[in-house]
Amino acid sequence: MRECMIGSHPGGRSLTERLFALAGIGPPGRVLDLGAGTGESVRYLMECGFEAEGIDLLTGKAPDRSVRFGDMRALPFPDECAEVCLAECSVSGCGDGPAALGEAFRVLRPGGSLLLSDVFFHHVENKGPCMREACSEPGLWCKEELSFSMPEPLGMECWRKAWRDAGFVLKGLADETPLWREFFLESLWNGNADPACVDFFKKAGRAGCGYFLAWLWKGGDHGTV
């Protein structure tokens, strides 16, 4: 899925601001951006006064050294080294969502927060045959395809279970689906949505694709950050 994301993520910097506002988190503190892409959020957080660092498997996308090579499924950081982990539209496309959530929990200090934005689907029942060359009904997703990097189709219950299994407590949740729609329309308008992206969004629309913000808390004696 991540290959279909145009630019950065839905909402851009304003969505990052809303994530931190949802949790009531401000500087100082160390933030690890997991799947940081071009490093836009890392640079913004540094401007705000955070100690921020990003990792991504494709570090060539960043114009500076704000992002270094790293896999969010096996983070190159010691235990309990950060106050905040940020994952903007990266967990669902990382290849192993539960592993990424577990790693975020490991590197957070007690009382730390994972700020997460990602997609979910309202309609996760079997939608028909997979998208294959020989598919008799192209344009539909099967149940397995709706799962992406998670063990089950990405309804909100799948997300909630994954968060609990990783050890997190859900402290805040916001539906930002309109931003997802705006993101697609803007990409079409600007002419930078390739055919694969257009196909993805069409299929996602049929599955009732939504977009959310979540504040996940790692319990501890020190309360929230």
Summary of the structure (lengths in Angstrom):
residues: 225
radius of gyration: 17.2
end to end distance: 31.7
largest distance: 56.4
contacts: 753
relative contact order: 0.19
helix: 36%
strand: 24%
